[in-house]
């Protein structure tokens, strides 16, 4: 009996491999920072085919055109003869009468080296990008290395990674061979391929169990400043708190974190953050950050990505479930996927004791202030559905500000309606129980489903006014229900290059101020033709010196409205930094600061609701 079962198992495995797409990534024979990839296919059923690389991938909400990093592509029949093809666009190749197609080979360039050249294409967000540094590190976001044949996305993939014998691959995937020179993985379909990033480097990883879940943290630190073990204590504390917060909503038994620290003589990346997957997350941060800052960022950013395991990875609409990598159709519900997840990433910290109530309220205040840089009357559903195109894509970052605040207000609304018995977390739990990873909901029916799972038709009123409607969200009204006042105070007029000075960064390689691509320009910056990708070298001849940054800021505070000023900048020109000067009259911004504060004497009803909100207890 045992022998028969084993034989059948081997035969079944043979059949599975025979019908799978064998994809080999060669990390050994790397030349000119290019990695060779070959894909071997089972017998084609269709004569005419299209071979694609993704235009965009879930979780990024931007057009990245990963096919532009591919070169030297060749298509072969089963006798090794090259087949003719037509290149339709950066991402798509068309072949006629391709029944004999047997193999595709090509070279992959990485996206990290391309980040500074935005003359033709916006840079790929680093955590969703790729890095190839022979002998050092390979960041393999698989959607940047592996393509697919249209209508064959559901065919299994066998992924073989040829690697240096002294390299280790951090991934949530399970290696199925014992060789030191290859790792072999079996993936159910193309969606699972793109859901499975890997990072190869010389071993620096830790594994441990937290909250009943096995974790692996792999770290690449170019100068050796940090080791994986440096972050274990904070990461373990965070995961235990998250698992407790989510309860039965999270069923993950394993999770992998790939932490890529940018620095040294490596590529000059700027898209710091993380990208979520079902069982892993890829994180990119600057190596120059102090350890406590990295710990805090891991708590905020990695926790956000981990909460995505609930929403949208396991609770989502048809647009996400049947994702079209070549021509993506976006969902209306970024307010829930990103906004609700960002709210969870902050709420769990106060409810599980990682921060105190004043720190939590300070974060809420920052989100209210940041949200004012965006269009508060643009319906979130419309922005979300059209997030890949102008003018909506410039509003995307508001999902982390107003989106989180919408979830907060809905949380308070539900608690008010239910006398504290139900909140936003309970609503999401019920929604995930009603649907799940393999049962998507219809995008335009979500609000009806939320009414069904909560039992409160008032949820639909909230949705129609503030999420699908154009009414600004009355934060003061909702915060008042939980014993919080908003104090308003006009700031002194400010002179700066973006509306929120706190979003200013510093580029160590150019000794210049740099800004997040999604920051809103100040009226002055717009008036002189300043671009958000420009870097500031000097103001009126005063150069930027990070060691004397307070002196620089002090000078900006002496500038009067209408004063003639000169800004020396670095502007990207086809990948090269070009020094320029811009001149114009200063325009000073007046901002009204809105600071939420807990009431000194809340009513008993307000205090009760506040306690339920901040503790999650009924």
C-alpha positions in Angstrom: 0.0 0.0 0.0 2.7 2.4 0.9 4.7 1.6 -2.2 1.7 2.1 -4.4 0.9 5.5 -2.8 4.5 6.6 -3.2 4.6 5.6 -6.9 1.4 7.4 -7.6 2.8 10.5 -5.8 5.9 10.4 -8.0 3.8 10.0 -11.1 1.5 12.9 -10.1 4.6 15.1 -9.4 6.0 14.1 -12.8 2.7 15.1 -14.5 2.6 18.4 -12.6 6.2 19.3 -13.6 5.4 18.3 -17.2 2.6 20.7 -17.3 4.4 23.5 -15.5 6.4 26.5 -16.7 10.0 25.9 -15.7 11.6 29.3 -15.0 15.3 29.6 -14.3 16.9 32.7 -12.8 20.7 32.7 -13.1 22.4 34.6 -10.3 25.8 33.0 -11.0 26.6 34.2 -14.5 25.8 37.8 -14.1 27.3 40.3 -16.6 26.9 44.1 -16.6 24.3 43.9 -13.8 22.0 41.8 -16.0 20.5 38.5 -15.0 19.6 35.8 -17.5 16.1 34.3 -17.3 14.8 31.3 -19.3 11.2 30.0 -19.4 10.4 26.6 -20.7 6.8 25.9 -21.6 4.5 22.8 -21.9 3.0 22.3 -25.4 1.0 25.3 -26.6 -2.7 24.9 -27.3 -3.1 28.2 -29.1 -1.4 29.3 -32.3 -1.4 33.0 -31.7 -0.1 34.1 -28.3 0.8 37.2 -26.3 3.6 37.2 -23.8 3.4 39.9 -21.1 5.4 41.5 -18.4 3.3 43.4 -15.8 2.2 47.0 -16.5 1.5 47.2 -12.7 1.1 44.8 -9.8 -1.3 44.7 -6.9 -0.4 47.0 -4.0 1.5 49.6 -6.0 -1.3 51.6 -7.7 1.1 53.0 -10.3 2.0 52.3 -13.9 5.6 50.9 -13.8 5.9 48.9 -17.1 8.3 46.3 -15.9 8.9 45.1 -19.5 11.1 48.2 -20.1 13.8 46.5 -18.0 14.0 43.5 -20.3 16.4 43.2 -23.2 17.6 40.5 -25.7 14.4 38.6 -25.6 14.3 35.5 -27.9 11.5 32.9 -28.5 12.5 29.3 -29.5 10.6 26.4 -30.9 11.1 22.8 -29.7 14.0 22.4 -32.1 15.9 25.4 -30.9 15.0 27.6 -33.8 14.2 31.2 -33.2 10.6 32.3 -33.8 9.6 35.7 -35.2 7.6 38.1 -33.0 6.2 41.6 -32.8 6.9 43.9 -29.9 3.5 45.5 -29.2 4.8 47.8 -26.4 7.3 47.8 -23.5 5.4 44.9 -21.8 3.9 42.8 -24.6 5.1 40.6 -27.4 2.9 39.0 -30.0 3.6 35.7 -31.8 1.7 34.1 -34.7 1.4 30.4 -35.2 3.3 29.7 -32.0 2.2 26.1 -31.4 5.8 25.1 -31.4 6.9 27.6 -28.8 9.1 25.8 -26.3 11.4 28.4 -24.6 11.8 32.1 -24.0 15.1 33.7 -22.9 16.0 37.3 -22.0 18.1 39.5 -19.8 16.8 41.6 -16.8 18.1 45.0 -15.8 17.3 46.2 -12.4 15.1 49.2 -11.5 17.2 50.5 -8.6 19.8 51.9 -11.0 17.1 53.6 -13.0 15.5 55.5 -10.1 17.3 58.8 -10.7 16.4 59.0 -14.4 12.8 60.1 -14.4 13.1 61.9 -17.8 11.1 59.2 -19.6 9.3 57.3 -16.8 8.5 57.7 -13.2 10.7 55.7 -10.9 9.5 52.3 -9.6 8.8 52.4 -5.9 11.9 50.8 -4.5 10.2 48.0 -2.4 8.4 46.9 -5.6 11.6 47.2 -7.6 14.6 45.1 -8.4 18.3 45.2 -7.6 21.2 43.3 -9.2 24.6 43.7 -7.6 26.8 40.8 -8.4 28.5 39.3 -5.3 26.5 41.5 -3.0 22.7 41.3 -3.2 19.8 40.4 -5.5 16.3 41.9 -4.7 14.0 39.7 -6.7 10.5 41.1 -6.8 9.4 38.3 -9.1 7.1 40.5 -11.2 10.2 42.3 -12.4 11.9 39.1 -13.6 9.1 36.7 -14.8 6.5 37.2 -17.5 3.5 35.2 -18.5 1.5 34.0 -21.6 -1.9 35.5 -21.8 -4.6 32.9 -20.8 -1.9 30.7 -19.2 -1.8 32.6 -15.9 -3.2 29.6 -14.1 -0.5 27.1 -15.2 1.8 26.2 -12.4 5.4 27.5 -12.4 8.5 25.7 -11.3 11.0 28.4 -10.3 14.7 27.4 -10.2 17.2 30.0 -8.8 20.8 29.2 -9.6 22.8 31.0 -6.9 26.3 31.4 -5.5 26.8 28.6 -3.0 27.5 31.1 -0.2 24.3 33.0 -0.7 21.0 32.6 1.2 17.6 33.4 -0.2 15.1 35.0 2.2 11.6 34.1 1.2 8.4 32.6 2.4 8.7 29.9 -0.3 9.9 26.4 0.6 13.0 25.1 -1.2 12.4 21.7 -2.6 15.9 20.6 -3.4 19.0 20.1 -1.2 21.6 21.6 -3.5 23.7 24.4 -2.3 23.8 25.9 -5.8 20.1 25.9 -6.7 16.8 26.6 -4.9 13.7 25.1 -6.5 10.1 26.2 -5.7 6.7 25.2 -7.0 4.1 27.9 -7.4 0.4 27.3 -8.2 0.0 30.1 -10.8 1.3 33.4 -12.0 -0.5 35.3 -9.2 1.5 33.2 -6.7 4.7 34.0 -8.6 4.2 37.7 -8.2 3.2 37.2 -4.6 6.5 35.6 -3.7 9.6 38.0 -3.5 13.0 36.7 -2.7 16.2 38.4 -1.5 19.6 36.7 -2.1 22.7 37.8 -0.2 25.3 36.4 2.1 23.6 34.9 5.1 22.3 37.4 7.6 19.0 36.2 8.9 17.1 35.0 11.9 14.1 32.7 12.4 11.8 32.6 15.3 8.2 32.0 16.3 6.0 34.8 17.6 2.3 34.5 18.4 2.3 31.0 16.8 3.7 32.2 13.5 7.1 31.3 12.1 9.1 34.3 10.9 12.3 34.8 9.0 13.9 38.2 8.8 16.7 38.6 6.2 18.8 41.8 6.2 21.1 43.3 3.6 23.3 46.0 5.2 25.9 47.1 2.6 28.5 48.4 5.1 27.7 45.7 7.7 26.3 48.4 10.1 23.3 46.2 11.1 22.6 42.5 11.6 19.3 40.8 11.5 19.6 40.0 15.2 19.6 43.7 16.0 15.9 43.9 15.1 14.6 40.7 16.6 13.3 42.1 20.0 11.3 44.9 18.5 9.9 42.7 15.6 8.9 40.0 18.0 7.1 42.4 20.3 5.3 44.0 17.3 4.2 40.6 15.8 2.8 39.3 19.1 0.8 42.5 19.5 -0.5 42.3 15.9 -1.6 38.7 16.2 -3.4 39.5 19.4 -5.1 42.5 17.8 -6.3 40.5 14.8 -7.3 37.4 16.6 -8.9 34.9 14.3 -8.7 37.3 11.3 -5.1 36.3 10.8 -4.3 32.7 9.9 -0.7 33.0 8.7 1.5 30.3 10.0 4.7 31.8 8.4 5.9 35.2 7.3 9.1 36.4 5.7 10.5 39.9 5.9 13.3 41.1 3.5 14.9 44.2 4.9 17.1 45.9 2.3 19.1 48.8 3.8 20.3 51.3 1.1 23.7 52.9 1.5 27.4 52.5 1.0 28.4 52.6 -2.7 25.1 50.9 -3.7 22.4 52.4 -5.9 20.9 55.7 -4.7 17.3 54.7 -4.1 14.7 57.0 -2.7 11.4 55.0 -2.5 11.6 54.0 1.1 8.8 51.8 2.5 7.4 48.4 2.0 5.2 46.2 -0.3 2.8 43.6 1.0 2.3 40.0 0.0 0.3 37.1 1.5 3.2 35.6 3.4 6.0 38.2 3.1 6.9 41.8 2.7 9.9 43.5 1.0 11.2 46.6 2.9 13.7 49.3 1.7 15.1 51.8 4.2 18.3 53.9 4.4 21.1 52.3 6.2 22.0 55.7 7.7 18.9 55.6 9.9 19.6 55.2 13.7 18.5 51.8 15.0 15.6 53.1 17.0 14.3 54.9 13.9 14.5 51.7 12.0 12.7 49.9 14.8 9.9 52.5 14.8 9.6 52.4 11.0 9.4 48.6 11.1 6.6 48.9 13.7 4.7 51.4 11.6 5.5 50.3 8.0 5.9 46.5 8.3 2.8 46.3 10.6 0.9 48.1 7.9 2.0 45.5 5.3 1.2 42.6 7.7 -2.3 43.9 8.2 -2.8 43.7 4.4 -2.9 39.9 5.0 -6.5 40.6 6.0 -7.4 43.3 3.6 -7.1 43.3 0.6 -5.1 40.0 0.3 -7.9 37.9 1.9 -10.9 40.2 1.5 -11.2 42.0 -1.8 -13.2 42.8 -4.9 -13.2 41.0 -8.3 -10.8 43.6 -9.7 -8.1 42.4 -7.3 -9.0 38.7 -7.4 -8.9 38.6 -11.2 -6.1 41.1 -11.5 -5.2 42.0 -15.1 -1.4 42.7 -15.1 -1.5 43.9 -18.7 -4.5 46.2 -18.5 -5.4 46.6 -14.8 -8.9 47.6 -13.7 -8.7 49.3 -10.3 -11.1 49.0 -7.4 -13.1 51.8 -5.8 -12.1 50.9 -2.3 -8.6 52.2 -1.5 -10.3 53.9 1.5 -10.6 50.4 3.0 -7.6 48.5 1.5 -5.0 51.2 2.3 -6.8 53.6 4.6 -8.4 51.0 6.8 -5.0 49.1 6.9 -3.2 52.3 7.9 -5.7 52.9 10.6 -5.2 49.4 12.0 -1.4 50.0 11.9 -1.9 52.8 14.4 -4.9 51.6 16.3 -3.2 48.3 17.3 -0.3 50.2 18.8 -2.5 52.1 21.3 -4.8 49.1 22.0 -1.8 46.8 22.6 0.2 49.3 24.7 3.0 50.0 22.2 2.2 53.8 22.4 0.2 55.9 24.8 -3.0 57.8 24.2 -1.3 61.2 23.7 1.0 59.7 21.1 -1.9 58.1 19.3 -3.8 61.4 19.2 -0.7 63.2 17.9 -0.7 60.8 15.0 -4.3 61.5 14.3 -3.5 65.2 14.3 -0.7 64.7 11.8 -3.0 62.9 9.5 -5.6 65.6 9.6 -2.9 68.2 8.9 -1.4 66.1 6.0 -4.8 65.5 4.5 -5.2 69.2 3.9 -2.6 69.0 1.2 -5.0 67.1 -1.0 -8.5 67.7 -2.5 -10.9 67.1 0.4 -13.9 67.2 -2.0 -12.7 64.6 -4.4 -14.8 61.4 -3.9 -12.5 58.7 -2.7 -14.2 56.0 -4.8 -13.7 58.0 -7.9 -10.0 58.7 -7.1 -9.5 55.1 -6.3 -11.1 53.8 -9.5 -8.9 56.1 -11.6 -5.8 56.2 -9.5 -3.5 55.3 -12.4 -4.3 58.5 -14.3 -4.3 62.3 -13.8 -5.5 64.1 -11.9 -6.3 61.3 -9.5 -2.9 59.7 -9.2 -1.5 62.8 -7.5 -4.1 62.3 -4.8 -3.1 58.7 -4.1 -1.0 59.4 -0.9 -4.2 60.8 0.7 -5.2 57.1 1.2 -2.7 57.1 4.2 -4.1 60.3 5.6 -7.8 60.9 4.8 -8.3 57.2 4.1 -7.1 56.3 7.6 -9.3 59.1 9.1 -12.3 57.8 7.2 -11.8 54.4 8.9 -11.4 56.1 12.2 -14.6 58.1 11.8 -16.5 55.0 10.7 -15.1 53.2 13.8 -16.4 55.9 16.1 -19.8 55.9 14.2 -20.2 52.2 14.6 -19.3 52.3 18.3 -21.8 55.1 18.8 -24.6 53.2 17.1 -23.8 50.0 18.9 -23.2 51.4 22.3 -19.6 50.2 22.0 -20.4 46.7 21.0 -19.1 47.0 17.4 -16.2 48.9 15.8 -14.4 49.0 12.5 -12.3 45.9 13.3 -15.5 43.9 14.0 -16.9 45.0 10.7 -13.9 43.9 8.8 -13.9 40.6 10.7 -17.5 39.9 9.7 -16.7 40.9 6.1 -13.8 38.5 6.0 -16.0 35.7 7.3 -18.6 36.5 4.7 -16.1 36.5 1.8 -12.4 35.5 1.9 -9.3 34.8 -0.1 -11.1 32.8 -2.8 -14.5 34.6 -2.8 -14.4 38.2 -4.0 -17.2 40.7 -3.6 -18.5 42.9 -6.4 -16.9 46.3 -6.3 -20.1 48.3 -6.5 -21.9 46.2 -3.9 -19.5 46.6 -1.0 -21.5 49.2 0.8 -24.6 46.9 0.7 -22.4 44.1 2.2 -21.2 46.4 4.9 -24.8 47.2 5.9 -25.5 43.5 5.9 -22.6 42.5 8.2 -23.1 45.4 10.6 -26.9 45.7 10.6 -26.7 49.5 10.5 -28.1 51.3 7.4 -26.4 54.5 8.8 -23.1 53.1 7.4 -24.5 53.6 3.9 -25.3 57.3 4.8 -21.7 57.8 6.0 -20.3 56.1 2.9 -22.5 58.2 0.5 -21.5 61.5 2.2 -17.8 61.1 2.9 -16.4 58.2 0.9 -18.4 58.2 -2.4 -19.6 61.8 -1.9 -17.9 65.1 -2.0 -18.6 66.3 1.5 -15.4 67.0 3.6 -15.2 64.7 6.6 -16.2 66.4 9.9 -13.3 65.2 12.0 -14.1 67.6 14.9 -17.7 66.2 15.1 -16.6 62.6 15.3 -13.7 63.2 17.7 -16.0 65.2 19.9 -18.0 62.0 20.4 -14.9 60.4 22.1 -14.0 63.3 24.3 -11.6 65.1 22.0 -11.5 68.8 21.0 -9.7 70.3 18.1 -7.8 73.5 19.0 -7.1 75.8 16.1 -4.2 78.1 15.9 -2.8 80.1 13.0 0.9 79.6 12.4 3.3 82.3 11.4 3.6 82.7 7.7 6.1 80.2 6.3 8.5 80.2 3.4 9.4 76.8 2.0 9.5 74.7 -1.1 6.6 72.3 -0.3 3.4 72.8 1.7 4.4 70.5 4.5 8.1 71.2 5.5 8.1 67.9 7.5 8.2 65.9 4.3 11.6 67.3 3.4 14.5 64.8 3.1 18.2 65.1 2.6 20.4 63.4 -0.1 23.8 62.7 1.4 25.4 62.1 -2.1 24.4 65.6 -3.4 24.2 67.5 -0.1 20.8 68.8 -1.1 17.3 68.8 0.2 15.1 66.3 -1.6 11.3 65.8 -1.5 8.9 62.9 -1.7 7.4 62.7 -5.2 3.9 63.0 -3.8 4.6 66.1 -1.7 2.5 69.2 -2.5 4.5 72.1 -3.8 4.2 75.5 -2.1 2.7 78.4 -4.0 6.2 79.9 -4.2 7.7 76.7 -5.7 5.0 76.6 -8.3 5.5 80.3 -9.2 9.2 79.8 -10.0 8.8 76.5 -12.0 10.2 74.3 -9.3 9.6 70.6 -9.8 9.0 68.1 -7.0 11.9 66.0 -8.3 14.3 69.0 -8.1 16.8 69.1 -5.2 17.7 72.3 -3.4 21.4 73.1 -3.1 21.3 76.7 -1.9 19.0 79.6 -1.2 20.3 83.1 -1.9 23.8 81.7 -2.0 23.5 79.9 1.4 24.3 76.3 0.7 22.6 73.4 2.4 24.7 72.0 5.3 22.9 69.3 7.2 25.1 70.0 10.2 23.9 73.6 10.2 20.4 73.0 9.0 18.9 75.2 11.8 20.9 78.1 10.4 19.4 77.5 7.0 15.9 77.2 8.3 16.5 80.3 10.5 17.3 82.3 7.3 14.1 81.2 5.6 12.2 82.7 8.5 13.7 86.1 7.8 12.4 86.2 4.3 9.6 88.7 3.7 6.6 88.3 1.4 7.5 89.6 -2.1 11.2 89.5 -1.4 13.3 88.5 -4.4 15.0 85.1 -3.8 17.3 82.8 -5.8 17.1 79.0 -5.4 20.0 76.9 -6.7 18.8 73.4 -7.6 19.8 70.1 -9.1 17.4 69.0 -11.9 17.4 65.5 -13.4 18.1 65.7 -17.1 18.0 62.3 -18.8 19.6 60.7 -15.8 22.2 63.4 -15.2 22.0 66.0 -12.5 22.0 69.5 -13.9 22.7 72.6 -11.7 20.3 75.5 -12.3 19.0 78.7 -10.6 15.4 79.7 -10.3 14.4 83.2 -9.2 11.2 84.8 -8.1 9.3 86.7 -5.4 8.7 85.0 -2.1 5.2 83.8 -1.3 4.6 83.0 2.4 2.1 80.4 3.4 -0.3 80.9 6.3 -1.4 77.6 7.9 -4.0 77.0 10.5 -2.8 74.3 12.9 -5.5 72.0 14.2 -4.4 70.1 17.2 -6.6 67.4 18.7 -6.5 67.3 22.5 -8.4 65.2 25.1 -11.1 67.1 26.9 -10.3 67.9 30.6 -13.8 67.1 31.6 -15.5 64.7 29.1 -19.1 63.6 29.7 -19.6 60.1 31.1 -20.9 59.0 27.6 -17.8 60.5 25.9 -15.4 59.0 28.3 -17.0 55.5 27.9 -16.9 55.7 24.1 -13.3 57.0 24.3 -12.2 54.1 26.5 -13.9 51.6 24.2 -12.2 53.2 21.2 -8.7 53.3 22.6 -8.8 49.8 24.2 -11.0 47.9 21.8 -12.9 46.5 24.8 -16.7 46.5 24.8 
